[in-house]
Amino acid sequence: MPRLEWPLHIVRRVVIGVIVSAVLAVAVPLTVNWFEERRDRCGDGVVKMGDDRECVGVTDGSYVFAGHLKRVEKKIKAENALVEKNAGKEPYVSVAYMTSFTLTDDDSNSEESVRHELEGAYLAQYRHNRGDLSSSPKIKLLIANVGSSGAHWEHAVDELIDRKTSDDKLVAVTGLGPSTDRSLSALRRLSDHGLALVASTMTATNIEDPNRRFVRVSPTNVDEAYAASAYLKREKVRTAVVVQDDARSNYYAKTLGDAFTRVYQDTKGHRLVADRMTYDSSVRSAWQNELQYMSGQLCDQKPQAVFFAGRGKHLTRFLDSIANRPCQERKFMVITGDDTSNLTARQLAHAAESGVRVLYTGLAHPDMWQKDPLHVSGYSARHFQPGGSLDTWFPTDPRDDGQAIMAHDAVLTAAHGVQMAAGSQGEVTGEAVARMFHQMSGRQQVRGASGFISFEDDGNPRNKAIPILYLNTKGRAELVEVSAPRGEPPRKQ
């Protein structure tokens, strides 16, 4: 068979063509992937996800999740840069603040409330690093966004878990968002990976962590129900009715309604005048109508007080219904839980226009210290007073909702745990910080702006101070009294 011989220049072209084709076969997909990644990337540690292309993930303040957070994130970024700059002289670990920072109408929190949370978290970081509580190791504060309604919690949690072994040395996650099934799933996954957890505003009673790495600085819904019930009884209110959200994922509403139903009737002479009245916020086409029709039923039942176990944004609709009640001559009192503090100033003002007396059990209020200085740390509370640190840094942001105080106390708890875990050994892990939560009693209790804080074995705060608040005609929260579910709130030692 004759031998086929190609000219050398043709062989060279064939070889070059094969090589180029091979390179392109690898390079083109890589290039496409690179462009896709750039298109989906918002910043370091933050990516676009979901149909709405939300930017979710973890940042040190370099990426701003929303325009209204720019001022506080800039301060956090600067403080983190200072911590990293001095790392050769002073060690540091990271604490994250996690919640939904990109909000839609589906969220129970408002932009105001989450901004105030981040401001309070920054205050705690500053106090621990170079303020009146200066201690070591220093704290780098990370900001974790799980997206609207916590839809992308898995991505944010995975990003946080990766930060354990990175230069960030993450040991604790605070905030954790509202009491929803997604928040609880995130909590369990973070705990399983050895991180210490401190919830700021999560109040649902049925939260358990078998790893015992979770605590919260807020009272539980049972505590709030006891405090509300005790207040009504002191005011000689003998009849009440419960209005409750029946949505399956709303742990906040269920545990709050169940607790009040149980404790209000535990003494003779106090009764509920009817079965629990329910609406279901998960049925979007129906819940507003359900609330609208309740005013006529209340006119017939004639309770002295209505206990509303639902989210703050549902409360405004309910008050609209009562304002248009058929029995205009009858006065109504509504008392509800802490989610009212998530309403915006505009929503609160609208609620106050209903002509109904509205009270609620809050989580904190700047005036608690002045009302009862034995139960709240004056050193912490002064930062929230006129002329205090937050007033200086964020002068146009009111703090009556208590959100800044609760976030501050959550981060302060984590920072105190870091300080205790360091001890003489200097090495800090999430597991070690979590163990320190169980040693925070007596002189080691957290001197918070919402009260002196120590923890029971289940992670709940021990006999936490609870403010009873009145929603005035201007939509501002006025402090009525500082209560506690059982006995006296804890005093400083």
C-alpha positions in Angstrom: 0.0 0.0 0.0 1.5 3.4 -1.0 2.6 5.6 1.9 0.8 8.9 2.3 3.1 11.8 3.0 1.9 15.3 3.9 4.0 18.4 3.4 5.6 19.7 6.6 3.6 23.0 6.5 0.3 21.1 6.3 1.3 18.9 9.3 2.2 22.0 11.3 -1.2 23.6 10.5 -3.1 20.4 11.5 -1.1 20.2 14.8 -1.7 23.8 15.6 -5.4 23.4 14.7 -5.8 20.5 17.1 -4.0 22.3 19.9 -6.1 25.5 19.4 -9.3 23.4 19.4 -8.3 21.7 22.6 -7.5 25.0 24.3 -10.8 26.5 23.1 -12.7 23.4 24.3 -11.4 24.1 27.8 -11.2 27.9 27.7 -14.6 28.7 26.3 -16.6 27.0 29.1 -14.2 28.5 31.7 -14.8 31.9 30.2 -18.5 31.5 30.1 -18.4 30.3 33.8 -16.3 33.3 34.7 -18.8 35.7 33.1 -21.7 33.9 34.7 -20.0 34.1 38.1 -19.3 37.8 37.6 -22.9 38.4 36.6 -24.1 36.6 39.7 -21.6 38.1 42.1 -22.6 41.2 44.2 -19.4 41.4 46.2 -17.0 39.3 48.2 -19.1 36.6 49.8 -22.3 37.9 48.4 -24.2 36.5 45.3 -27.5 37.1 43.5 -30.0 34.3 44.1 -33.7 33.6 43.3 -36.1 35.0 40.8 -35.7 38.5 42.3 -31.8 38.3 42.1 -31.4 39.2 45.8 -27.9 39.8 47.0 -27.4 37.4 49.9 -24.5 36.0 51.8 -21.9 37.4 54.2 -19.9 40.7 54.2 -17.6 42.6 56.5 -19.4 45.8 55.5 -17.7 46.0 52.1 -20.9 45.3 50.4 -24.0 47.3 51.4 -27.2 45.2 51.3 -29.6 48.2 51.2 -29.2 52.0 50.8 -30.6 52.7 54.3 -27.8 50.5 55.8 -25.0 52.5 54.2 -24.1 54.6 57.2 -23.9 51.8 59.8 -22.2 49.4 57.4 -19.5 52.0 56.7 -18.8 52.2 60.5 -18.7 48.4 60.8 -16.3 48.2 57.8 -14.0 50.7 59.4 -14.0 49.0 62.8 -13.3 45.6 61.1 -10.4 47.2 59.1 -8.9 48.5 62.4 -9.2 45.0 64.0 -7.4 43.4 61.0 -4.7 46.1 61.0 -3.9 45.4 64.7 -4.1 41.6 64.4 -0.3 41.3 64.9 -0.6 42.9 68.4 -4.1 41.8 69.5 -5.9 38.6 68.4 -9.4 38.6 67.1 -12.3 36.4 66.3 -15.5 37.0 64.3 -19.1 37.3 65.4 -21.8 37.5 62.7 -25.2 39.2 62.9 -27.7 37.3 60.7 -31.2 38.3 59.6 -33.1 39.4 56.5 -31.6 42.6 55.3 -33.3 42.8 51.9 -37.0 43.0 52.8 -40.3 42.8 50.9 -43.9 43.0 51.9 -43.7 39.3 52.9 -41.4 40.1 55.8 -42.6 40.8 59.4 -39.6 43.1 60.0 -39.3 46.6 58.6 -36.3 48.4 57.2 -36.3 50.6 60.3 -36.2 47.6 62.6 -33.3 45.8 60.9 -31.3 49.0 60.5 -31.7 49.6 64.3 -30.6 46.1 64.9 -27.4 46.6 62.9 -26.8 49.9 64.7 -27.1 48.2 68.1 -24.8 45.3 66.9 -22.1 47.9 65.9 -22.4 49.6 69.3 -21.7 46.3 71.1 -18.7 45.7 68.8 -17.3 49.2 69.5 -17.8 48.9 73.2 -16.0 45.6 73.3 -13.1 46.6 71.0 -12.2 50.1 72.2 -15.0 51.5 74.3 -16.0 51.3 78.0 -15.9 47.5 77.9 -12.6 47.2 76.0 -11.4 43.6 76.1 -9.6 40.9 74.1 -9.8 39.0 71.8 -11.2 41.8 69.6 -14.4 41.3 67.6 -14.7 41.4 63.9 -18.4 41.9 63.0 -19.8 40.1 59.9 -23.2 40.8 58.4 -25.1 37.9 57.1 -28.2 38.3 54.9 -30.6 35.3 54.4 -32.8 37.2 52.0 -36.5 38.1 52.2 -38.4 35.7 54.5 -35.2 33.8 55.0 -35.6 32.3 51.6 -31.8 31.8 51.0 -30.8 30.8 54.5 -29.0 27.7 53.3 -26.5 29.8 51.2 -25.9 32.3 54.0 -25.4 29.5 56.6 -23.0 27.6 54.4 -21.0 30.8 53.9 -20.9 31.3 57.6 -19.7 27.8 58.2 -16.9 28.4 55.8 -15.8 31.4 57.8 -15.0 29.2 60.8 -11.8 28.0 59.2 -10.9 31.1 57.2 -9.0 34.1 58.4 -12.3 35.4 59.9 -12.2 32.7 62.7 -16.0 32.9 63.1 -17.1 31.6 66.6 -20.6 32.9 67.1 -23.7 34.0 65.1 -26.2 36.5 66.6 -29.6 37.9 65.6 -31.0 34.8 63.8 -34.2 36.5 62.6 -37.8 36.0 63.6 -39.4 32.8 64.9 -40.0 30.9 61.7 -39.4 27.4 60.4 -36.5 28.7 58.2 -34.9 30.5 61.1 -35.1 27.3 63.2 -33.5 25.3 60.4 -30.7 27.7 60.1 -30.2 27.7 63.9 -29.9 23.9 64.0 -27.4 23.7 61.1 -25.2 26.4 62.6 -25.3 24.7 66.0 -24.4 21.3 64.4 -21.3 22.9 63.0 -20.1 24.1 66.4 -21.0 27.7 66.4 -22.3 29.6 69.4 -25.7 31.2 68.9 -27.4 34.2 70.5 -30.9 35.2 69.3 -31.9 38.8 69.7 -35.6 38.9 69.1 -36.6 35.3 68.6 -39.3 34.7 71.2 -41.2 31.5 70.2 -41.2 29.3 73.3 -40.7 25.9 71.5 -37.1 26.5 70.4 -34.7 23.8 71.6 -31.1 23.1 70.7 -29.9 19.6 71.7 -26.3 20.8 71.4 -26.9 23.4 74.0 -25.1 26.1 72.0 -28.1 28.4 71.7 -29.3 31.2 74.1 -31.5 34.2 73.6 -31.6 37.6 75.2 -35.3 38.1 74.6 -38.0 36.8 76.9 -40.1 33.9 75.6 -43.7 34.2 74.5 -44.7 32.4 77.7 -42.9 35.1 79.7 -44.6 37.9 77.6 -48.0 36.2 78.1 -47.4 36.1 81.9 -46.4 39.7 81.9 -49.4 40.8 79.8 -51.8 38.7 81.9 -50.4 40.1 85.2 -50.8 43.7 83.9 -54.4 43.1 82.9 -55.3 41.6 86.2 -53.7 44.6 88.1 -55.9 46.8 85.9 -59.0 44.9 87.0 -59.6 43.4 83.5 -61.7 40.3 84.1 -62.8 39.3 80.6 -60.7 38.8 77.5 -60.6 37.1 74.1 -57.7 35.8 72.0 -57.3 36.6 68.3 -54.6 34.4 66.8 -52.8 33.8 63.5 -53.3 30.2 62.5 -50.6 30.1 59.9 -48.6 26.8 60.4 -45.2 28.4 60.1 -45.9 31.3 62.5 -44.4 29.8 65.7 -44.5 33.3 67.3 -48.3 33.6 67.1 -49.1 30.0 68.2 -46.9 30.0 71.3 -48.0 33.5 72.3 -51.8 32.6 71.9 -51.4 29.3 73.7 -49.5 30.8 76.6 -52.0 33.7 77.2 -55.0 31.3 76.9 -53.4 29.2 79.7 -52.2 31.8 82.1 -55.0 34.4 82.0 -57.5 31.9 83.3 -55.2 30.5 86.1 -56.9 32.6 88.8 -60.5 32.8 89.8 -62.5 35.6 88.4 -60.7 35.9 85.0 -62.1 34.3 82.0 -62.1 34.2 78.2 -65.6 35.1 76.9 -65.3 33.0 73.7 -63.3 30.4 71.9 -60.1 31.6 70.3 -60.8 33.7 67.1 -58.4 32.8 64.3 -57.2 34.0 60.9 -54.7 32.5 58.6 -52.1 34.9 57.2 -50.8 32.2 54.8 -54.0 32.4 52.9 -53.3 35.7 51.2 -56.7 36.1 49.6 -58.6 35.6 52.9 -56.8 36.8 56.0 -57.6 40.5 55.7 -61.3 39.7 55.2 -61.2 37.4 58.3 -59.9 40.2 60.4 -62.5 42.7 59.0 -65.4 40.4 60.1 -64.2 40.1 63.7 -65.3 43.5 64.9 -69.0 42.5 64.8 -68.2 39.3 66.8 -66.3 41.4 69.4 -69.3 43.7 69.7 -71.4 40.7 70.6 -68.9 39.1 73.0 -68.1 42.4 74.9 -64.6 41.5 76.2 -62.8 44.1 78.3 -59.6 43.3 76.5 -58.5 41.6 73.3 -55.2 39.7 73.3 -53.8 39.8 69.7 -51.4 36.9 68.9 -50.2 37.9 65.5 -47.5 39.9 63.6 -47.4 43.6 63.9 -48.3 44.2 60.2 -51.5 42.2 60.8 -52.3 44.3 63.9 -52.8 47.4 61.8 -55.5 45.7 59.7 -57.1 44.4 62.9 -57.2 47.8 64.4 -58.8 49.2 61.2 -61.5 46.7 61.6 -62.2 47.6 65.3 -62.2 51.3 64.4 -65.1 50.6 62.0 -67.0 48.4 64.5 -70.8 48.5 64.5 -70.8 49.2 68.3 -69.0 52.6 68.2 -70.2 53.4 71.8 -68.1 50.5 73.2 -64.5 51.1 74.1 -61.8 48.4 73.4 -58.4 47.7 74.8 -56.0 45.6 72.7 -52.8 44.1 74.2 -50.3 42.2 72.0 -46.7 41.0 71.9 -43.3 42.3 70.9 -43.7 42.0 67.1 -45.4 45.4 67.2 -41.9 46.9 67.6 -41.2 45.8 64.0 -43.7 48.3 62.6 -42.5 51.5 61.0 -43.2 54.9 62.5 -45.8 55.5 59.8 -47.5 52.1 60.6 -47.5 52.8 64.3 -49.0 56.3 63.7 -51.7 54.7 61.6 -52.5 52.1 64.2 -52.7 54.9 66.9 -55.4 56.6 64.8 -57.8 53.7 65.4 -59.1 55.2 68.6 -58.5 51.9 70.5 -56.2 51.7 73.5 -53.2 49.6 72.4 -50.6 48.1 74.7 -47.9 45.5 74.1 -45.2 43.6 75.8 -42.0 44.9 74.3 -38.5 43.5 74.4 -36.8 46.7 75.5 -37.2 50.4 75.7 -34.7 53.2 76.3 -36.6 54.5 79.3 -36.5 51.2 81.2 -33.4 52.2 83.1 -35.0 55.5 84.3 -38.2 53.6 85.3 -36.4 50.9 87.2 -32.6 51.4 87.5 -32.2 48.3 89.7 -33.1 46.0 86.8 -31.3 47.5 83.9 -27.6 48.3 83.6 -27.2 52.1 83.6 -23.8 51.8 82.0 -25.3 50.1 79.0 -28.6 52.1 78.9 -26.8 55.5 78.8 -25.6 54.7 75.3 -29.2 54.7 74.1 -30.2 58.0 75.9 -30.2 61.5 74.3 -26.6 62.5 73.8 -25.5 58.9 74.0 -23.3 57.0 71.5 -26.2 56.0 69.1 -27.6 59.5 69.3 -24.2 60.9 68.3 -23.6 58.4 65.4 -27.1 58.1 64.1 -28.9 61.3 65.3 -32.0 61.0 63.1 -32.9 57.4 64.1 -35.3 57.0 67.0 -34.8 53.9 69.2 -38.2 53.5 70.9 -38.7 50.1 69.1 -36.0 48.5 71.3 -34.5 46.7 68.3 -31.1 48.4 68.7 -31.0 47.5 72.4 -31.8 43.8 71.7 -29.2 43.4 69.0 -26.7 45.2 71.2 -27.3 42.8 74.1 -27.1 39.8 71.8 -23.7 40.8 70.4 -22.6 41.9 73.9 -23.4 38.4 75.1 -21.4 36.8 72.4 -18.5 39.2 73.1 -18.7 38.4 76.8 -18.6 34.7 76.0 -15.5 35.3 73.8 -13.7 37.1 76.6 -14.6 34.4 79.1 -13.5 31.6 76.8 -10.2 33.2 76.1 -9.3 33.1 79.8 -5.6 32.4 80.2 -5.3 30.0 77.3 -6.2 32.5 74.5 -7.7 30.0 72.1 -11.4 30.6 71.3 -13.8 28.2 69.5 -17.5 28.3 69.0 -17.9 25.3 71.3 -16.0 27.1 74.1 -18.0 30.3 73.7 -21.2 28.3 73.9 -20.1 26.7 77.1 -19.5 30.1 78.7 -23.1 31.0 78.2 -23.9 28.6 81.1 -21.4 30.3 83.4 -23.0 33.8 83.0 -24.5 34.3 86.4 -23.7 36.3 89.4 -20.8 38.7 88.7 -20.5 37.2 85.2 -24.1 38.0 84.1 -24.4 40.2 81.0 -25.1 43.9 82.0 -27.4 44.6 79.1 -29.4 47.6 78.2 -32.6 45.5 78.3 -31.8 44.1 81.7 -29.3 42.0 83.6 -29.0 38.7 81.7 -28.2 35.2 82.8 -29.4 31.9 81.3 -31.3 28.8 82.3 -30.2 25.4 81.1 -32.5 25.6 78.1 -30.9 28.8 76.9 -33.8 31.1 77.9 -33.0 34.2 79.9 -33.7 33.9 83.6 -36.6 36.0 84.8 -36.0 38.7 82.1 -37.3 42.3 82.6 -40.2 43.0 80.2 -41.5 46.5 79.4 -45.2 47.1 79.1 -45.7 49.8 76.4 -48.5 52.0 75.4 -49.0 53.1 71.8 -49.8 56.9 72.1 -51.9 58.9 69.6 -48.7 60.0 67.8 -47.7 56.4 67.2 -44.8 56.4 69.7 -44.2 53.8 72.4 -44.5 55.1 75.9 -43.2 53.0 78.8 -46.0 52.1 81.3 -44.1 49.7 83.6 -41.3 47.2 83.8 -42.7 43.8 84.5 -41.5 40.2 84.8 -43.5 36.9 84.4 -42.7 35.6 87.9 -41.5 37.7 90.8 -38.9 40.4 90.4 -36.6 40.7 87.4 -32.9 40.0 88.2 -31.0 42.7 89.8 -27.3 43.6 89.4 -24.9 41.7 91.7 
